[in-house]
Amino acid sequence: MSDIQPAIFSTLGIFSTSQEISGLAMSSLTDGDAELVAEETLCFVSVVTARTIEAVAPGMDELSQSLLVTPFLYRDYLVGSVMLESSDATRGSQGVLIGKRLERKSAFYTAHLPVSKLPTGSVLRNVALMWMGRISPPGMPTGPEERLDGIGVTDRLESHIRLIASHVRQVSP
């Protein structure tokens, strides 16, 4: 079987999980920056998903690598939509700035989630704590650990990982 079905399934999982986790995060942050939360979360979940596939289906390297560019493709889609809807062609230049931000964010999560290792347990929790710290505005009344535990992000990511791993194992040769 080709990588098309697992690619579509994984991409839907990335978007669905990112959207859900972003919403949970925004509900716990006073004066949170929705764009920052969305970008950080999409990069984090994309890397988690790619690492999951690397760990459970080593022969699907092309798929896992393509999932790492999901945030960039999504940015291109959004910027393209804005350009089509606007008569101001300079609005498209925002894509370059967003791309640079995404590169830094993706590099951060790529560096902290080991290649070809299932991102679970303490590794996932530690990176999720860093994610919470990165999305939190200064002066929050609680620490990242309390906020993370209060919204169930790690449990949601664990479910996402199990679902992706199960699907990829089922459809891979």
C-alpha positions in Angstrom: 0.0 0.0 0.0 1.2 3.5 -0.7 1.8 6.1 1.9 -1.3 8.1 0.8 -3.7 6.7 3.3 -1.4 7.1 6.3 -0.4 10.6 5.1 -4.0 11.8 4.9 -4.8 10.1 8.3 -1.8 11.6 9.9 -2.4 15.1 8.5 -6.0 15.1 9.7 -4.7 14.0 13.1 -2.2 16.8 13.2 -4.7 19.5 12.3 -7.4 18.1 14.6 -5.1 17.6 17.6 -3.4 21.0 17.1 -6.8 22.7 16.9 -8.1 21.0 20.0 -4.9 21.6 22.1 -4.7 25.2 21.0 -8.2 25.7 22.2 -7.5 24.1 25.5 -4.3 26.2 25.9 -6.1 29.4 25.1 -8.8 28.6 27.7 -6.1 28.4 30.4 -4.0 31.5 29.3 -4.9 35.0 30.4 -4.1 37.3 27.5 -2.6 34.4 25.4 -1.5 35.2 21.9 -3.7 33.0 19.7 -1.3 33.1 16.7 1.7 32.1 18.9 -0.3 29.3 20.5 -1.4 28.0 17.1 2.1 28.1 15.5 3.8 26.5 18.5 1.1 23.8 18.8 1.1 22.9 15.1 4.9 22.6 15.1 4.9 20.5 18.3 2.1 18.1 17.1 3.7 17.8 13.6 7.0 16.7 15.2 5.3 14.4 17.6 3.5 12.8 14.7 6.6 12.4 12.6 8.5 10.9 15.5 5.7 8.4 16.1 5.8 7.2 12.5 9.6 7.0 12.5 9.3 4.8 15.6 6.6 2.4 14.5 7.2 2.3 10.7 10.9 2.9 9.9 10.2 2.2 6.2 8.0 5.3 5.9 10.8 7.9 6.1 9.3 9.9 3.3 6.0 10.2 5.1 7.6 11.2 8.5 9.8 13.8 6.8 6.8 15.2 4.9 4.9 15.6 8.1 7.6 17.9 9.4 6.7 20.4 6.7 3.0 20.5 7.6 3.2 23.8 9.4 4.9 25.4 6.3 2.4 24.0 3.9 -0.4 25.2 6.1 1.2 28.7 6.2 1.5 28.7 2.4 -2.2 27.8 2.1 -3.2 30.6 4.5 -1.0 33.2 2.9 -2.2 32.1 -0.5 -5.8 32.6 0.7 -5.0 36.1 2.0 -3.3 37.0 -1.3 -6.3 35.8 -3.3 -8.8 37.7 -1.1 -6.7 40.9 -1.0 -5.8 43.4 -3.7 -2.6 44.2 -1.6 0.1 42.0 -3.0 2.5 43.0 -0.2 0.4 41.0 2.3 2.1 37.9 0.9 5.4 39.0 2.3 4.1 38.1 5.7 4.6 34.5 4.7 8.4 34.9 4.8 8.2 36.3 8.4 5.9 33.5 9.5 8.1 30.9 7.8 11.1 32.1 9.8 9.1 31.8 13.0 8.0 28.3 12.1 11.5 27.3 11.2 12.7 28.2 14.7 9.7 26.6 16.4 10.0 23.4 14.4 13.8 23.2 15.0 13.1 23.5 18.8 10.7 20.6 18.9 12.8 18.5 16.4 15.8 18.9 18.7 13.9 18.0 21.9 12.1 14.9 20.5 14.6 12.2 19.7 14.5 10.8 16.2 12.8 7.4 15.7 11.7 7.2 19.4 8.1 7.0 20.4 7.5 10.4 22.1 5.8 9.2 25.2 6.2 9.2 29.0 8.6 11.7 30.5 10.1 12.8 27.2 6.6 13.9 26.0 5.8 15.5 29.3 9.1 17.5 29.4 8.6 18.8 25.9 4.9 19.6 26.7 6.1 21.6 29.7 8.5 23.5 27.5 5.7 24.1 25.0 3.5 25.5 27.8 6.3 27.8 28.9 6.8 29.0 25.3 3.1 29.9 24.8 2.5 31.4 28.2 2.5 35.2 28.5 4.6 36.6 31.4 3.1 37.0 34.8 0.8 34.0 34.8 -0.5 33.2 38.3 0.3 29.5 38.0 3.4 27.7 36.7 3.5 25.8 33.4 3.2 22.4 35.1 -0.1 23.4 36.8 -1.5 24.9 33.6 -0.4 21.8 31.6 -2.0 19.4 34.0 -5.1 21.5 34.3 -6.0 21.1 30.6 -4.9 17.5 29.9 -2.6 18.2 26.9 -0.3 15.3 27.6 -3.2 12.8 27.8 -4.5 14.2 24.5 -1.1 13.9 22.8 -0.8 10.3 24.2 -4.1 9.5 22.6 -3.0 11.0 19.3 0.2 9.0 19.3 -1.6 5.8 20.0 -4.1 6.4 17.2 -1.4 7.4 14.7 0.8 4.4 15.7 -2.1 2.0 15.5 -3.3 3.2 12.1 0.2 3.2 10.6 1.0 -0.3 11.9 -2.3 -1.5 10.4 -1.7 -0.2 6.9 2.0 -0.5 6.6 3.4 -3.6 4.9 
